[in-house]
Amino acid sequence: MLGGVTHWLHYAPSSTRNASSAHTLPTLPYSIRTWTPCIRCETSKSALPMDKVDAKTRSRIMSRIKSRDTKPEMAVRKGIFARGLRFRLHVSQLPGRPDLVLPKHHAIIQVHGCFWHGHQPCKLFKPPTSNTAYWTPKIERNRMNDERALRLLGERGWRVRIVWECSIRGQSVETLEALLDDLADWVRHPS
């Protein structure tokens, strides 16, 4: 830290790199410019922040992400309701607070976001490149919690079906209708 600012990487021509010039831009024009690690911080280029927005904007964006009533969940809810099935939402007495609980059929439908639940392989899940020390364990914890909730629900006799965001997002109306018909059949006819 220098002057309250963390130095991620500093520009200095390789030929003039020393302790005094590593933290300043060269005054002479150089035809070949190279990035070099900071001598004082010893930070490599891989430590550059990968986020395209500042921390305040990122915080605002992340605070608007909801855990319930998401677009994929709402699409499933509307489709299941339109097919005559009635359900309860986010039942806190059940492990994992399932999204849709159909008590009459002893069935549960979970609508998982591909990023938050680490859906692999999936085009919507791309492991974060910034702050991996936070995100990798966070997504792994989500996966472990999902597995634990599925196991406990199975032990209690519930049938569980997971609908992934990628199976809903960007799909044609016909594909979505077919998915919802399949879900309704699964709920009504346990096999």
C-alpha positions as CSV (number, residue, x, y, z in Angstrom):
1,M,0.0,0.0,0.0
2,L,1.3,3.4,-1.0
3,G,-0.6,6.5,0.0
4,G,-3.7,4.4,0.8
5,V,-3.9,2.9,-2.6
6,T,-3.0,-0.7,-3.4
7,H,-0.7,-0.9,-6.4
8,W,-1.8,-3.7,-8.6
9,L,0.7,-3.3,-11.3
10,H,2.9,-0.4,-12.4
11,Y,4.1,0.7,-15.8
12,A,7.7,1.2,-16.2
13,P,10.0,0.4,-19.1
14,S,12.1,-2.7,-18.4
15,S,15.4,-0.9,-19.0
16,T,14.7,1.9,-16.4
17,R,13.0,-0.3,-13.8
18,N,14.2,0.6,-10.3
19,A,12.7,1.4,-6.9
20,S,12.2,5.1,-7.7
21,S,10.7,4.8,-11.2
22,A,8.5,1.8,-10.7
23,H,5.7,3.9,-9.3
24,T,5.7,6.6,-11.9
25,L,5.0,6.7,-15.6
26,P,8.1,7.4,-17.7
27,T,8.4,10.9,-19.1
28,L,10.0,9.8,-22.3
29,P,8.0,8.3,-25.1
30,Y,8.8,4.6,-25.5
31,S,8.0,2.7,-28.6
32,I,7.8,-0.7,-26.8
33,R,6.0,-0.5,-23.5
34,T,5.9,-3.4,-21.1
35,W,4.2,-4.0,-17.8
36,T,6.4,-5.0,-15.0
37,P,5.7,-6.2,-11.5
38,C,6.0,-3.5,-8.8
39,I,9.2,-3.7,-6.9
40,R,7.6,-2.5,-3.6
41,C,4.4,-4.6,-3.9
42,E,5.8,-7.5,-5.9
43,T,2.5,-7.8,-7.6
44,S,2.2,-9.8,-10.8
45,K,0.0,-9.0,-13.8
46,S,-2.4,-11.8,-12.9
47,A,-3.4,-9.8,-9.8
48,L,-5.0,-7.1,-11.9
49,P,-8.7,-6.6,-10.9
50,M,-10.8,-8.2,-13.7
51,D,-14.0,-6.3,-12.9
52,K,-15.1,-3.8,-15.6
53,V,-17.0,-1.7,-13.1
54,D,-16.0,0.1,-9.9
55,A,-16.7,-1.4,-6.5
56,K,-19.7,0.9,-5.7
57,T,-21.4,0.0,-9.0
58,R,-20.7,-3.7,-8.5
59,S,-22.2,-3.5,-5.0
60,R,-25.3,-1.9,-6.4
61,I,-25.7,-4.5,-9.1
62,M,-25.2,-7.4,-6.7
63,S,-27.6,-6.0,-4.2
64,R,-30.4,-6.1,-6.8
65,I,-30.0,-9.9,-7.4
66,K,-32.9,-11.7,-5.8
67,S,-33.0,-15.1,-4.2
68,R,-36.7,-15.6,-4.8
69,D,-39.3,-14.5,-7.4
70,T,-36.7,-14.6,-10.2
71,K,-37.7,-14.6,-13.8
72,P,-37.1,-18.4,-14.3
73,E,-39.0,-19.2,-11.1
74,M,-41.9,-17.0,-12.1
75,A,-42.1,-18.6,-15.5
76,V,-42.3,-22.1,-13.9
77,R,-44.8,-20.9,-11.3
78,K,-47.1,-19.4,-13.9
79,G,-46.8,-22.5,-16.1
80,I,-47.5,-24.9,-13.3
81,F,-50.4,-22.9,-12.0
82,A,-51.9,-22.7,-15.6
83,R,-51.8,-26.5,-15.7
84,G,-54.0,-26.7,-12.7
85,L,-51.4,-27.5,-10.0
86,R,-51.4,-25.7,-6.7
87,F,-48.3,-25.2,-4.6
88,R,-46.8,-23.4,-1.6
89,L,-43.8,-21.2,-1.9
90,H,-40.5,-21.3,0.0
91,V,-41.6,-23.5,2.8
92,S,-39.2,-22.8,5.6
93,Q,-40.0,-26.0,7.5
94,L,-38.4,-28.1,4.7
95,P,-34.6,-28.4,4.2
96,G,-33.3,-25.9,1.7
97,R,-36.5,-23.8,1.6
98,P,-37.8,-25.3,-1.7
99,D,-39.1,-22.9,-4.4
100,L,-42.3,-24.8,-5.1
101,V,-43.9,-27.4,-2.8
102,L,-46.8,-29.4,-4.0
103,P,-48.0,-31.1,-0.8
104,K,-50.9,-33.0,-2.5
105,H,-48.4,-34.8,-4.8
106,H,-45.6,-34.9,-2.2
107,A,-43.4,-33.2,-4.9
108,I,-41.0,-30.3,-4.9
109,I,-39.7,-28.2,-7.8
110,Q,-36.5,-26.3,-7.3
111,V,-35.6,-23.6,-9.8
112,H,-31.8,-23.1,-9.7
113,G,-29.8,-20.3,-11.2
114,C,-26.9,-21.7,-13.2
115,F,-24.3,-19.3,-11.7
116,W,-25.4,-19.4,-8.1
117,H,-25.6,-23.2,-8.0
118,G,-22.6,-23.9,-10.2
119,H,-24.3,-25.7,-13.0
120,Q,-21.7,-27.6,-15.1
121,P,-21.4,-27.9,-18.0
122,C,-23.5,-24.9,-18.8
123,K,-23.1,-21.9,-21.0
124,L,-24.6,-19.6,-18.3
125,F,-22.1,-20.7,-15.6
126,K,-18.7,-19.1,-16.0
127,P,-16.5,-19.3,-12.9
128,P,-15.6,-15.8,-11.8
129,T,-12.2,-14.5,-12.6
130,S,-12.1,-11.8,-9.9
131,N,-12.2,-12.4,-6.2
132,T,-11.9,-16.2,-6.7
133,A,-11.0,-16.5,-3.0
134,Y,-14.6,-15.6,-2.2
135,W,-16.6,-17.0,-5.1
136,T,-15.1,-20.4,-5.5
137,P,-15.9,-21.5,-1.9
138,K,-19.2,-19.7,-2.0
139,I,-20.4,-21.6,-5.1
140,E,-19.0,-24.8,-3.6
141,R,-21.0,-24.2,-0.4
142,N,-24.1,-23.7,-2.4
143,R,-23.6,-27.0,-4.1
144,M,-23.0,-28.8,-0.8
145,N,-26.1,-27.2,0.7
146,D,-28.1,-28.3,-2.4
147,E,-26.9,-31.9,-2.0
148,R,-27.6,-31.9,1.7
149,A,-31.2,-30.6,1.1
150,L,-31.8,-33.1,-1.6
151,R,-30.7,-36.0,0.6
152,L,-32.8,-34.8,3.6
153,L,-35.9,-34.2,1.4
154,G,-35.4,-37.7,-0.1
155,E,-35.2,-39.2,3.4
156,R,-38.5,-37.5,4.2
157,G,-40.1,-39.1,1.2
158,W,-40.3,-36.0,-1.1
159,R,-39.8,-36.3,-4.8
160,V,-37.6,-33.4,-6.1
161,R,-37.1,-32.1,-9.6
162,I,-34.6,-29.4,-10.4
163,V,-35.2,-27.0,-13.2
164,W,-32.0,-25.1,-14.3
165,E,-32.1,-21.5,-15.5
166,C,-30.5,-22.5,-18.8
167,S,-33.5,-24.8,-19.6
168,I,-35.8,-21.8,-19.4
169,R,-33.8,-18.7,-20.3
170,G,-33.7,-17.9,-24.0
171,Q,-35.8,-20.8,-25.0
172,S,-38.6,-20.7,-27.5
173,V,-42.2,-20.7,-26.4
174,E,-42.7,-24.2,-27.7
175,T,-39.6,-25.5,-25.8
176,L,-40.8,-23.8,-22.6
177,E,-44.3,-25.2,-22.9
178,A,-42.9,-28.7,-23.5
179,L,-40.8,-28.4,-20.3
180,L,-43.8,-27.2,-18.3
181,D,-46.0,-30.1,-19.7
182,D,-43.2,-32.5,-18.7
183,L,-43.1,-31.0,-15.2
184,A,-46.8,-31.2,-14.8
185,D,-46.8,-34.9,-15.9
186,W,-44.0,-35.6,-13.5
187,V,-45.9,-34.1,-10.6
188,R,-49.2,-35.9,-11.4
189,H,-47.7,-39.3,-12.3
190,P,-44.9,-40.4,-10.0
191,S,-42.9,-43.3,-11.4
